[in-house]
Amino acid sequence: MTSASLSGTQRLVISIAVLASFVTFLDGTVVTVALPAISEELGGGITTQQWAVDAYLITLSALILLAGSVSDAYGRVFVMRIGLIAFGISSVAVGLAFDPVMLIIARAAQGAAGALLVPSSLALITATMRGEVQARGIGVWTAFTTSAQLIGPLLGGLFVDFLSWRFVFLINVIPIAVTLVLLTRLRLPEHPRDIRVDWLSGALCAAGLAGVVFALIEQPNLGWTSPAIWIPAVLGILFLGAFLLRQRTEKSMMPLSLFRIRNFGWGNLATLFVYAALSLNGFVIGVYLQQGAGLSATAAGLASLPITILMILLSARAGAWAGRWGPRIFMTLGPLVMAVGALLLLTVSADFDYWWQVLPAMIVLGIGLSLTVAPLTAAILGAIDERRSGIASAINNAISRVAGLLVVAMLSTIVGGALDLNGFHNAAWVTAALFAIGGVVSWIGIRRPVAEPADPAAPLRP
């Protein structure tokens, strides 16, 4: 991108959008390698580790769709400023947490603040740029947010090993402060618009996910027969059912008619399985390599680096291939390759050796993920007309996060109560099965895109 192609305001917008989103993506990756240190200091074992991840994901995934309409209704800059301040305060609260309850509450607040940042940051780019300049701006945003996934585990590991896990969260204050200063220099005309914000749907979704996740995480401790488990589970299901009933209209937060478009519906179902597997694999690798294999937090953070490197090298090429031959073969082959990579983790033994037991799996997983992500995104968003691309992207983003939320909530059941070597192998089997189901779903449902997207009111094409 040349500087001549962008005005000063557009360069400022991109800088703000990148910094605002960076902290939310960074927080999603650094926490995994910090989990053993968190539970060791605060107590609570695997339950604390699950809640440290899921408290953030509950509010983030439940509110990210609502946040898009809030940003449109009240102004992107205003909503971003509120989100940054709230994210900074909640990050400090996480860093100062003295027990698991305070940690969980602060992480939930972080997720709610993060939900305000991602939609408003992208909306700033789309509102101030058009055509090729907009595409380049989104490309820069994507590159930097992807880099958060690259440096997150390493940065988290370094903080845990040489400072404290608390600095993993306190460091957020610096980019947030810089972004707030840059926002004072941004002069964009923003006028309140008459856009309906469906607060009730957001509340129903958040309450429903919270009830279900609470039951899944705590049931190994209390049992399904305990009223403290089955009552939240039933209420959560009822709340989620009420949420879905409210989404039947075109103007709802998550129009269900979109799922009648074949590639969008089947693609999101594949997303559910593939991203559940990715979340399970990331959690287990980050924790077991420290608690079970005895690696440092930094080494555990570096363990998955081959996946990210292969993604950077191969994703664009896979996207081009999918454009030529259609996404179906790649969305099928990629998850099946990742299933093989997950099965390779079964070679991990008590006599641990990263180079022969883990690295081959990371390489195979990286190849499979590179074949999957770009075609998956293209198939889902390519099925929707441009006018509704924003809500389509938000829905897919929310589904991927809900997938991670649910599988982490079920972690204790998956590993058999403890993330020892047997639990690690159990997780590898489940991860492989989820990947394989994602590949089969893609083969059954995905079709080569046609010139015009389907009418959402039309029945599914055979």
C-alpha positions as CSV (number, residue, x, y, z in Angstrom):
1,M,0.0,0.0,0.0
2,T,1.5,3.3,-1.0
3,S,1.0,6.4,1.2
4,A,-0.3,8.3,-1.8
5,S,-3.3,6.0,-2.1
6,L,-4.6,7.0,1.4
7,S,-5.5,10.3,2.9
8,G,-4.2,11.3,6.3
9,T,-7.6,10.6,7.8
10,Q,-7.7,7.1,6.2
11,R,-4.3,6.3,7.5
12,L,-5.4,7.4,11.0
13,V,-8.5,5.3,10.7
14,I,-6.5,2.2,9.8
15,S,-4.2,2.7,12.7
16,I,-7.0,3.1,15.2
17,A,-8.9,0.1,13.8
18,V,-5.8,-2.1,14.0
19,L,-4.9,-1.1,17.5
20,A,-8.5,-1.4,18.8
21,S,-9.0,-4.9,17.4
22,F,-5.4,-6.0,18.2
23,V,-6.0,-6.1,22.0
24,T,-9.1,-8.3,21.7
25,F,-7.4,-10.8,19.3
26,L,-4.2,-10.7,21.5
27,D,-6.2,-11.5,24.6
28,G,-7.8,-14.5,22.9
29,T,-4.4,-16.1,22.3
30,V,-2.1,-15.1,25.2
31,V,-4.4,-16.5,27.9
32,T,-3.9,-20.1,26.9
33,V,-0.3,-20.3,27.9
34,A,-1.0,-18.4,31.1
35,L,-3.7,-20.8,32.3
36,P,-1.4,-23.2,34.4
37,A,0.1,-20.2,36.2
38,I,-3.3,-18.7,36.8
39,S,-4.7,-21.8,38.4
40,E,-1.6,-22.5,40.4
41,E,-1.7,-19.0,42.0
42,L,-5.5,-18.6,42.3
43,G,-6.5,-22.2,42.7
44,G,-9.5,-24.1,41.2
45,G,-7.5,-26.4,38.9
46,I,-9.0,-27.1,35.5
47,T,-12.4,-25.4,36.4
48,T,-10.6,-22.1,36.9
49,Q,-8.8,-22.6,33.6
50,Q,-12.1,-23.3,31.8
51,W,-13.8,-20.2,33.2
52,A,-10.8,-18.0,32.4
53,V,-11.4,-18.8,28.8
54,D,-15.2,-19.2,28.7
55,A,-16.1,-16.1,30.8
56,Y,-14.5,-14.0,28.0
57,L,-16.1,-16.0,25.2
58,I,-19.6,-16.0,26.6
59,T,-20.0,-12.2,26.6
60,L,-17.9,-11.7,23.4
61,S,-19.8,-14.3,21.3
62,A,-23.2,-13.3,22.7
63,L,-22.8,-9.6,22.3
64,I,-20.7,-9.2,19.1
65,L,-23.9,-9.3,16.9
66,L,-25.6,-6.8,19.1
67,A,-22.5,-4.5,19.2
68,G,-22.7,-4.1,15.4
69,S,-26.1,-2.4,15.6
70,V,-25.1,-0.4,18.7
71,S,-22.1,0.9,16.7
72,D,-24.4,1.9,13.8
73,A,-27.0,3.5,16.1
74,Y,-24.8,5.5,18.5
75,G,-21.7,6.2,16.4
76,R,-18.6,4.1,15.7
77,V,-16.1,6.5,17.4
78,F,-18.3,6.9,20.5
79,V,-18.8,3.1,20.9
80,M,-15.1,2.4,20.3
81,R,-14.1,4.9,22.9
82,I,-16.5,3.3,25.4
83,G,-15.2,-0.2,24.5
84,L,-11.6,0.8,24.9
85,I,-12.1,2.4,28.3
86,A,-14.1,-0.6,29.5
87,F,-11.5,-3.1,28.1
88,G,-8.7,-1.2,29.8
89,I,-10.4,-1.1,33.2
90,S,-11.4,-4.8,33.0
91,S,-7.9,-5.8,31.9
92,V,-6.5,-4.1,35.0
93,A,-9.1,-5.9,37.1
94,V,-8.0,-9.3,35.6
95,G,-4.4,-8.5,36.3
96,L,-5.2,-7.6,39.9
97,A,-7.6,-10.6,40.5
98,F,-7.0,-12.1,43.9
99,D,-9.4,-15.1,43.5
100,P,-11.1,-17.1,40.7
101,V,-14.4,-15.2,41.2
102,M,-12.9,-11.8,40.6
103,L,-10.9,-13.2,37.6
104,I,-14.1,-14.7,36.0
105,I,-16.1,-11.5,36.5
106,A,-13.3,-9.4,35.0
107,R,-12.9,-11.7,32.1
108,A,-16.6,-11.5,31.3
109,A,-16.4,-7.7,31.4
110,Q,-13.4,-7.9,29.0
111,G,-15.4,-10.0,26.6
112,A,-18.3,-7.5,26.6
113,A,-15.9,-4.6,26.0
114,G,-14.2,-6.6,23.2
115,A,-17.5,-7.1,21.5
116,L,-17.8,-3.3,21.1
117,L,-14.4,-3.0,19.6
118,V,-14.3,-5.5,16.7
119,P,-17.5,-4.4,14.8
120,S,-16.8,-0.7,15.3
121,S,-13.2,-0.9,14.1
122,L,-14.1,-2.6,10.9
123,A,-17.1,-0.2,10.5
124,L,-14.7,2.7,10.7
125,I,-12.8,1.4,7.7
126,T,-15.9,0.6,5.6
127,A,-17.4,4.0,6.4
128,T,-14.3,6.1,5.3
129,M,-13.0,4.1,2.4
130,R,-14.4,2.7,-0.8
131,G,-13.3,0.4,-3.6
132,E,-9.7,-0.7,-3.8
133,V,-8.6,1.5,-0.9
134,Q,-11.2,-0.1,1.3
135,A,-10.0,-3.6,0.3
136,R,-6.4,-2.6,1.1
137,G,-7.5,-1.1,4.4
138,I,-9.3,-4.4,5.4
139,G,-6.2,-6.3,4.2
140,V,-4.0,-4.3,6.6
141,W,-6.5,-4.8,9.4
142,T,-6.6,-8.6,8.7
143,A,-2.8,-8.9,8.6
144,F,-2.2,-7.1,11.9
145,T,-5.0,-9.0,13.7
146,T,-3.6,-12.2,12.4
147,S,-0.2,-11.2,13.7
148,A,-1.8,-11.1,17.2
149,Q,-2.3,-14.8,16.9
150,L,1.3,-15.2,15.9
151,I,2.9,-13.2,18.8
152,G,0.2,-13.8,21.4
153,P,1.3,-17.2,22.7
154,L,5.0,-16.2,22.6
155,L,4.3,-12.9,24.4
156,G,2.2,-14.6,27.0
157,G,4.9,-17.2,27.6
158,L,7.6,-14.6,28.0
159,F,5.5,-12.7,30.5
160,V,4.6,-15.8,32.5
161,D,8.2,-17.1,32.6
162,F,10.1,-13.8,33.3
163,L,7.5,-11.5,35.0
164,S,4.0,-12.7,35.9
165,W,0.8,-13.9,34.2
166,R,-0.8,-10.7,35.4
167,F,1.3,-8.7,32.9
168,V,-0.3,-10.6,30.1
169,F,-3.4,-8.5,30.8
170,L,-1.9,-5.3,32.2
171,I,0.1,-4.8,29.0
172,N,-3.3,-4.0,27.2
173,V,-3.3,-0.6,28.9
174,I,-0.5,0.7,26.6
175,P,-2.1,0.1,23.1
176,I,-5.5,1.2,24.6
177,A,-4.0,4.5,25.8
178,V,-2.4,5.1,22.4
179,T,-5.7,4.3,20.6
180,L,-7.6,6.7,22.8
181,V,-5.1,9.5,22.1
182,L,-5.4,8.8,18.3
183,L,-9.2,8.9,18.6
184,T,-9.0,12.5,19.8
185,R,-7.3,13.4,16.5
186,L,-10.0,11.8,14.4
187,R,-12.6,14.1,13.0
188,L,-15.5,12.2,11.5
189,P,-19.0,13.5,11.2
190,E,-21.2,11.1,13.1
191,H,-24.9,11.5,13.5
192,P,-27.2,9.2,15.5
193,R,-29.3,7.1,13.2
194,D,-32.7,5.6,13.7
195,I,-31.5,2.0,14.0
196,R,-33.3,-0.4,16.3
197,V,-31.0,-2.1,18.8
198,D,-32.5,-5.5,19.9
199,W,-31.3,-5.4,23.5
200,L,-33.6,-8.2,24.5
201,S,-32.0,-10.6,21.9
202,G,-28.6,-9.8,23.2
203,A,-29.7,-10.4,26.8
204,L,-31.4,-13.7,25.9
205,C,-28.3,-15.0,24.0
206,A,-25.9,-14.0,26.8
207,A,-28.1,-15.5,29.5
208,G,-28.7,-18.7,27.5
209,L,-25.0,-19.3,26.8
210,A,-24.1,-18.5,30.4
211,G,-26.6,-21.1,31.8
212,V,-25.5,-23.8,29.4
213,V,-21.8,-23.2,29.9
214,F,-22.2,-23.0,33.7
215,A,-23.8,-26.4,33.7
216,L,-21.2,-28.0,31.4
217,I,-18.3,-26.7,33.4
218,E,-19.6,-27.4,36.9
219,Q,-21.4,-30.6,36.4
220,P,-18.3,-32.8,36.9
221,N,-18.1,-31.3,40.4
222,L,-21.8,-31.4,41.3
223,G,-23.4,-33.9,39.0
224,W,-26.4,-33.5,36.6
225,T,-28.9,-34.3,39.4
226,S,-27.9,-31.3,41.4
227,P,-30.5,-28.4,41.1
228,A,-27.5,-26.0,40.9
229,I,-26.7,-27.7,37.5
230,W,-29.9,-28.8,35.9
231,I,-31.8,-25.6,36.6
232,P,-29.2,-23.3,34.9
233,A,-29.0,-25.8,32.0
234,V,-32.8,-25.8,31.5
235,L,-33.1,-22.1,31.8
236,G,-30.2,-21.6,29.4
237,I,-31.8,-23.8,26.8
238,L,-35.1,-21.9,27.2
239,F,-33.4,-18.6,26.9
240,L,-31.5,-19.7,23.7
241,G,-34.8,-21.0,22.3
242,A,-36.5,-17.7,23.0
243,F,-33.5,-15.9,21.3
244,L,-33.9,-18.1,18.2
245,L,-37.6,-17.4,18.0
246,R,-36.8,-13.6,17.9
247,Q,-34.5,-14.1,15.0
248,R,-37.1,-15.2,12.5
249,T,-37.5,-11.7,10.8
250,E,-35.2,-10.1,8.3
251,K,-34.5,-7.2,10.6
252,S,-33.5,-9.3,13.5
253,M,-30.0,-9.5,15.0
254,M,-29.3,-12.8,13.3
255,P,-31.8,-13.4,10.5
256,L,-32.4,-17.2,10.4
257,S,-33.4,-16.9,6.7
258,L,-29.8,-16.5,5.8
259,F,-29.2,-20.1,6.9
260,R,-31.5,-21.3,4.1
261,I,-28.8,-20.2,1.6
262,R,-27.0,-23.5,1.0
263,N,-23.3,-22.5,1.3
264,F,-24.0,-20.1,4.1
265,G,-26.0,-22.7,6.2
266,W,-23.7,-25.7,5.6
267,G,-20.6,-23.5,5.8
268,N,-21.5,-22.3,9.2
269,L,-22.2,-25.8,10.3
270,A,-18.8,-26.8,9.2
271,T,-17.4,-23.8,11.0
272,L,-19.0,-25.0,14.2
273,F,-17.2,-28.4,14.1
274,V,-13.8,-27.1,12.7
275,Y,-13.5,-24.2,15.2
276,A,-14.6,-26.4,18.1
277,A,-11.7,-28.7,17.2
278,L,-9.3,-25.8,16.8
279,S,-10.3,-24.4,20.2
280,L,-10.0,-27.8,21.9
281,N,-6.6,-28.4,20.4
282,G,-5.3,-25.0,21.3
283,F,-6.4,-25.2,24.9
284,V,-5.0,-28.7,25.4
285,I,-1.7,-28.0,23.7
286,G,-1.1,-24.8,25.7
287,V,-1.9,-26.4,29.1
288,Y,-0.6,-30.0,28.7
289,L,2.8,-29.0,27.3
290,Q,3.4,-27.1,30.6
291,Q,1.6,-29.2,33.2
292,G,2.2,-32.6,31.6
293,A,5.3,-32.4,29.5
294,G,7.1,-29.8,31.7
295,L,7.9,-27.2,29.1
296,S,8.2,-23.5,30.0
297,A,5.4,-21.2,29.1
298,T,7.5,-19.6,26.4
299,A,8.3,-23.0,24.9
300,A,4.6,-24.0,25.0
301,G,3.8,-20.7,23.3
302,L,6.2,-21.5,20.5
303,A,4.9,-25.0,20.1
304,S,2.1,-24.0,17.7
305,L,4.2,-21.5,15.8
306,P,4.5,-23.8,12.7
307,I,0.8,-23.7,12.2
308,T,0.8,-19.9,12.0
309,I,3.8,-19.8,9.7
310,L,2.2,-22.3,7.3
311,M,-1.0,-20.2,7.4
312,I,0.9,-17.1,6.4
313,L,2.7,-19.0,3.6
314,L,-0.2,-21.0,2.2
315,S,-3.5,-19.4,2.9
316,A,-3.5,-17.0,0.0
317,R,-2.6,-19.7,-2.4
318,A,-5.4,-22.0,-1.1
319,G,-7.8,-19.1,-1.5
320,A,-6.8,-18.8,-5.2
321,W,-7.1,-22.5,-5.8
322,A,-10.6,-22.5,-4.2
323,G,-11.5,-19.6,-6.6
324,R,-10.5,-21.8,-9.5
325,W,-11.8,-25.2,-8.5
326,G,-14.5,-24.2,-5.9
327,P,-14.3,-24.4,-2.1
328,R,-15.9,-27.9,-1.6
329,I,-12.8,-30.0,-2.1
330,F,-10.6,-27.8,0.1
331,M,-13.2,-27.5,2.9
332,T,-13.4,-31.3,2.8
333,L,-9.7,-32.2,2.4
334,G,-8.5,-29.5,4.8
335,P,-10.4,-30.7,7.9
336,L,-9.6,-34.4,7.1
337,V,-5.9,-33.5,6.9
338,M,-6.2,-31.7,10.3
339,A,-7.9,-34.9,11.7
340,V,-4.8,-36.8,10.7
341,G,-2.7,-34.1,12.5
342,A,-4.7,-34.5,15.6
343,L,-4.3,-38.3,15.6
344,L,-0.5,-37.8,15.3
345,L,-0.7,-36.3,18.8
346,L,-1.5,-39.8,20.1
347,T,2.3,-40.4,19.7
348,V,2.9,-38.1,22.7
349,S,4.1,-40.3,25.6
350,A,5.5,-40.0,29.1
351,D,9.0,-39.8,27.5
352,F,8.2,-36.5,25.8
353,D,9.9,-35.3,22.7
354,Y,8.5,-32.2,20.9
355,W,10.4,-32.7,17.7
356,W,9.1,-36.2,17.0
357,Q,5.8,-36.3,18.8
358,V,4.4,-32.8,18.4
359,L,6.1,-31.0,15.6
360,P,4.9,-33.4,12.9
361,A,1.3,-32.9,14.1
362,M,1.7,-29.1,14.1
363,I,2.9,-29.2,10.5
364,V,0.1,-31.4,9.3
365,L,-2.4,-29.3,11.2
366,G,-0.9,-26.2,9.6
367,I,-1.3,-27.6,6.1
368,G,-4.9,-28.6,6.7
369,L,-5.8,-25.3,8.3
370,S,-4.3,-23.4,5.4
371,L,-6.4,-25.4,3.0
372,T,-9.5,-24.7,5.0
373,V,-9.8,-21.1,6.3
374,A,-9.7,-19.0,3.1
375,P,-12.1,-21.3,1.1
376,L,-14.4,-21.6,4.1
377,T,-14.6,-17.8,4.5
378,A,-15.1,-17.3,0.7
379,A,-17.8,-20.0,0.5
380,I,-19.8,-18.4,3.4
381,L,-19.5,-14.8,2.5
382,G,-19.6,-15.4,-1.2
383,A,-23.1,-16.9,-0.8
384,I,-24.5,-13.6,0.6
385,D,-25.1,-10.5,-1.4
386,E,-22.8,-7.5,-0.6
387,R,-25.5,-5.6,1.2
388,R,-25.6,-8.2,4.0
389,S,-22.0,-9.1,4.0
390,G,-21.5,-7.4,7.4
391,I,-24.1,-9.4,9.2
392,A,-23.0,-12.6,7.5
393,S,-19.4,-12.0,8.6
394,A,-20.6,-11.2,12.2
395,I,-22.7,-14.4,12.3
396,N,-19.8,-16.6,11.2
397,N,-17.5,-14.9,13.7
398,A,-20.0,-15.5,16.5
399,I,-20.5,-19.1,15.5
400,S,-16.8,-19.8,15.6
401,R,-16.5,-18.3,19.1
402,V,-19.5,-20.2,20.4
403,A,-17.9,-23.4,19.1
404,G,-14.9,-22.7,21.2
405,L,-17.0,-21.7,24.1
406,L,-18.9,-24.9,24.2
407,V,-16.0,-27.3,23.6
408,V,-13.9,-25.6,26.4
409,A,-17.0,-25.9,28.7
410,M,-17.0,-29.6,28.0
411,L,-13.3,-30.1,28.5
412,S,-13.4,-31.8,31.9
413,T,-15.8,-34.4,30.4
414,I,-13.7,-34.8,27.3
415,V,-10.4,-35.4,29.1
416,G,-11.9,-37.5,31.9
417,G,-11.5,-35.0,34.7
418,A,-7.8,-34.4,34.5
419,L,-5.5,-33.1,31.7
420,D,-2.9,-35.9,32.2
421,L,-1.5,-38.0,29.4
422,N,-4.7,-40.1,29.1
423,G,-6.7,-36.9,29.1
424,F,-4.5,-35.5,26.4
425,H,-5.0,-38.6,24.2
426,N,-8.8,-38.4,24.8
427,A,-8.8,-34.8,23.6
428,A,-6.8,-35.8,20.5
429,W,-9.4,-38.4,19.6
430,V,-12.3,-35.9,20.1
431,T,-10.4,-33.2,18.1
432,A,-9.8,-35.6,15.2
433,A,-13.5,-36.6,15.2
434,L,-14.7,-33.0,15.2
435,F,-12.3,-32.2,12.3
436,A,-13.5,-35.2,10.4
437,I,-17.2,-34.3,10.9
438,G,-16.4,-30.8,9.6
439,G,-14.9,-32.3,6.4
440,V,-17.9,-34.6,5.9
441,V,-20.4,-31.8,6.4
442,S,-18.5,-29.7,3.8
443,W,-18.6,-32.5,1.3
444,I,-22.3,-33.0,1.8
445,G,-23.4,-29.4,1.8
446,I,-21.0,-27.1,0.0
447,R,-21.5,-26.5,-3.7
448,R,-19.5,-24.4,-6.2
449,P,-20.8,-20.8,-6.0
450,V,-23.1,-19.7,-8.8
451,A,-23.0,-16.2,-10.4
452,E,-25.9,-14.8,-8.3
453,P,-26.5,-15.6,-4.6
454,A,-29.6,-17.5,-3.7
455,D,-32.8,-15.8,-2.5
456,P,-33.0,-16.3,1.3
457,A,-36.7,-17.1,1.0
458,A,-36.0,-19.8,-1.6
459,P,-35.7,-23.5,-0.6
460,L,-32.3,-25.1,-0.4
461,R,-30.9,-26.2,-3.8
462,P,-30.3,-29.9,-4.1
